[in-house]
Amino acid sequence: MSKERIEYDADNRTIKVYRSFQKPKTLVPKDELKRWTNVVDAGRDDQGRKVDAVRYVFDEEETAEYNHQPVAFAGLKTFVIRDGKEVPWGEEPKFSVREDFGIDD
C-alpha cells in the first residue's frame, strides 16, 4: 500500500510530497509527476498558493534512488528522510530533453 501526505511550506513556497511505498522499487505514477510539474510551471497550486518548487520526500533511500531520475526529469526535487531530517538525494542531473534525444546543435 502506498501513502502520500502533502504539505505546503509558505516561507519557501514549496510543496512537499511525502511518499511511501510498500515495495521500495516502485515508481511514482507519471500522471502524478505531471500534475506537480504543471503546478511548478504555473507557479501556483489548485488553492492559489504561490509555488516555486515541489519536493518529493521518500522515507527509504532505495525508493529515493529509484525515483530520482524521473522526478528530476519532471523538474521536481528528490529528498529522503535520514536521521529524522529531509536531505537532498543525489546530484541535480545535467541533462535536457534536447540533449537526451540528440537534437541539440
C-alpha positions in Angstrom: 0.0 0.0 0.0 1.4 3.4 -0.9 0.9 6.5 1.3 1.0 10.2 0.3 1.0 13.3 2.5 1.2 16.8 1.1 2.4 19.9 3.0 2.9 23.5 1.9 6.0 25.4 3.1 4.9 29.1 2.7 8.3 30.5 3.7 10.0 28.7 0.8 6.9 28.5 -1.5 7.5 24.7 -1.7 5.1 21.8 -1.8 6.4 18.7 -0.1 5.0 15.4 -1.2 5.8 12.7 1.3 5.6 9.3 -0.5 5.9 5.8 0.9 5.5 2.6 -1.0 5.1 -1.0 0.2 7.8 -2.1 -2.3 10.8 0.2 -2.4 11.3 -0.2 -6.2 8.0 1.5 -7.1 7.9 4.4 -9.4 5.8 7.5 -8.7 3.0 7.3 -11.3 3.7 9.6 -14.3 0.3 11.3 -14.1 1.2 12.3 -10.5 4.5 13.7 -11.6 2.8 15.6 -14.5 0.4 17.1 -12.0 3.2 18.6 -9.9 5.2 19.7 -13.0 2.1 21.6 -14.1 1.9 23.3 -10.7 5.6 24.4 -10.8 5.1 25.6 -14.4 2.0 27.6 -13.4 3.7 29.0 -10.3 0.5 28.2 -8.2 -1.3 25.2 -6.9 -5.0 24.5 -7.1 -5.6 26.5 -3.9 -3.9 29.6 -5.4 -0.8 29.4 -3.3 2.5 30.5 -4.9 4.8 27.6 -5.7 8.4 27.8 -6.7 9.3 24.1 -6.2 7.8 20.7 -5.5 9.9 18.3 -3.3 9.3 14.6 -3.2 10.4 13.2 0.2 10.8 9.5 0.4 11.2 7.5 3.6 13.6 5.0 2.1 16.9 5.6 0.3 16.2 2.8 -2.2 12.9 4.4 -3.2 14.6 7.8 -3.5 17.3 6.4 -5.7 14.8 4.5 -7.9 12.7 7.6 -8.4 15.4 10.3 -8.6 15.8 10.4 -12.4 12.1 10.5 -13.3 11.4 13.1 -10.5 14.3 15.2 -11.7 13.3 14.9 -15.3 9.9 16.2 -14.4 11.6 19.3 -12.9 11.0 18.4 -9.3 13.3 17.7 -6.4 14.1 14.4 -4.6 14.7 14.2 -0.9 15.0 11.4 1.6 14.4 11.3 5.3 17.7 10.5 7.0 18.1 10.6 10.8 14.8 12.4 11.1 15.8 15.2 8.6 14.9 15.8 5.0 18.1 15.7 2.9 18.6 16.1 -0.9 19.1 12.9 -2.8 21.8 12.7 -5.4 23.1 15.5 -7.6 21.0 17.6 -9.9 21.0 15.9 -13.3 22.8 17.7 -16.1 20.6 16.9 -19.0 17.9 18.4 -21.1 15.2 16.9 -23.3 17.0 18.2 -26.4 20.3 16.6 -25.4 18.6 13.3 -24.4 17.1 12.9 -27.8 20.1 14.0 -29.8 18.5 17.1 -31.3 20.8 19.7 -29.7 23.0 21.5 -32.1 
